Amino acid sequence: MTTRDDIEAMIARVALRDHSAFSSLYDATSAKLFGVCLRVLNNRSEAEEVLQDVYVRVWNKAGTYSVTGHSPMTWLITVARNLSIDRLRARETRTGGIDRALDIVDDRPGPEEVAVARSARAAIDDCLDELDTARADAVKRAYLDGDTYKDLAHRYDVPVNTMRTWLRRSLIKLRDCLTR
């Protein structure tokens, strides 16, 4: 387990251009820093590129790191986070908002769906026309308007069980008609 003092010592040696210390620093911190980059960017390949930039920055700026009592990991994480945010902003600027426009969902049906729905609607209307007018109306009220058996029975002045029979037989006729 690498301690805080170990990381500070590695950064100090990296400032002196010690390749061995740089390699050790990478081994000790890259997994954590990669996680930071990945969390910000949500893109593995971009996170890998930014991680490389982080270590280039550490190599070049290790001399500016000063031991202040703060964790050296805080400095490294800040570098990783800032470079990731910079990449994220560059991505948004580069795409000019096109990616966000592609995320807008159009809930309206497409031309093919409209044509299929229109055809299905015509077939259902034709089959409903084959039913008795009162029974077709009862089916529409039950299955399109949500009327209950009791409401329909009252409306057509028939017992509830009769209404259930009307609807069941009407649905069977509709099914048969639609499968022709």
N, C-alpha and C positions, 0 to 999 in steps of 0.2 A: 504494500500500500504506500503510495507516494504521499508524503506529508506536505503541508503548506510551505515549510522551510525548504524542502527539496525542490519544490516548484520555483520558489524565489531564487534559489541558488542556480537552477537551470537557466532561468531568464537572465540572470546576471552573467552567466557563462556564454549564453547566446549573444548578449551584447558585445562580448569579446570575440565573436565569430567562431565559437566552438561548435563544430559540426556534430560531435558526439552528444553534447548537451542538447542541441536542437532535436536530434533524433530521439533522445530520452524524453524531452518535453512533449514531442509529438505522440509518442507511445503512451505517455501518462495522461494526456488531456484530449486527444483527438476524438474519442468516443463521445465525451460530454459535449464538446464544441460542435461535433457533427449533429448531435441531437438538437442543439439550439438552432442551428442553421435549418435543419429539416422542419422543425416546428414552425419557424417563421415562413419559410418558402413553400412548404408542402409539395416539394418536387425534389426527388432524390438526386437527379443529375445536377440540378442547379445548386443543391446543398453541397455536393461534392466539390463543385467549382469554387463556391464561396469558401469552403473550408481550406482549399488550397490558397486562396487569397488571404485568408486569416493568417496562415503560417508565413506567407511572404511578408505580410504586415508585421508580424511578430519578429521575424528575422531583421527587418529594417528598423523597427521602432523599439527593440528590446532595451536600447540604451536610455529611452525616455521613461521606462518603468522605474518608479521609485518605491521603495519599501515604506509604506505609510501606515502600516498596521491593518490595512484592508487586505483581504484575501487576494492572492495573485490570480486565483481562478475568476474572481470578480472582474479583474482587468481583461483577462482572456475572453470571458463570456461577453463582456461589453463590446470588445472588438468584433467577435463573431456575430453578435446581435446587430450591431450597427452596419456591418458589411452586408448582412442578410437583408436588412431593411432597405439599404441602398439598392441592392439587386432587385428587390420587390418593386420599389418605386421605378427603377429603370424599366422593368418589365411592363408596368402599367403605362409608362410614357411611350415606350416603344410600340405597344399595340394600339395606342391612341384610344383606348376604351372599346376596341372591337371585341375583345374577349368578353367584356361585360355585356355588350349588345347581343352576343351569341347566347348568353345565359338567359335572356328574356324569353319566356315561354309564351307562345301564342296558343291559347286554349281553344281557339276556334277550329272547327274541323276543316280539313283540307278539301280540295275539289272532289277527290275520289270518295272520301267519306260522305260528303254531301250528296253525291250521286247515289251511293249505296243506300243512304238513309231515305232519300226521296223515293227510290224504287221500293224499299221495304214498306215505307209509309203508304204508297199506292196499293201495294199488295194487301196490307192490313185493312185499308179502307174498302177495297173491293170485297174482302171476306166479311167485313162487318156489314156491308150492304146486303149480303146473303141472309143475315139473321133478321128475325122479326125486329121491328123498330124499337119496341120497348126493351127487348133483351139486349140489343146492341147498345142502347143508351145505358142500361144497367151495367153492362161490362165496362163501358167507358167511365162511368161514375165510380165503379168499384176499383178499377185498376189504374185509372189515370187521376181521378180526383180524390181517391181515398175514402169514399163513402163506406160505411159499415153495412153488414148484412141487415142490421136492424133499421138503419136509415133507409136503405133501399126497399125493404119490406114495407115500411110505413109509406114511402113515396108511391109504390105501385099497388098498395093495399092488398098484399099477399102475406101469408105466414112466412116467418124467417126461414124455415126449412124449405119452403117452396122457392124462395129467393136463392138459397144455396144450390138447389137443383138447377134452376135457370142458369146460374153462372157456370156451374160445372158443365152442363150440356153445351152451353154457348162456347165455352173454352175448347171443348172437344171438337165442335164444329169448326171453330177457327183454326185449330191445329191441323185438322184434316184438309181444310181449304188451303192453308199455307204450304202444305207438303205436296200438293198436286203439281 
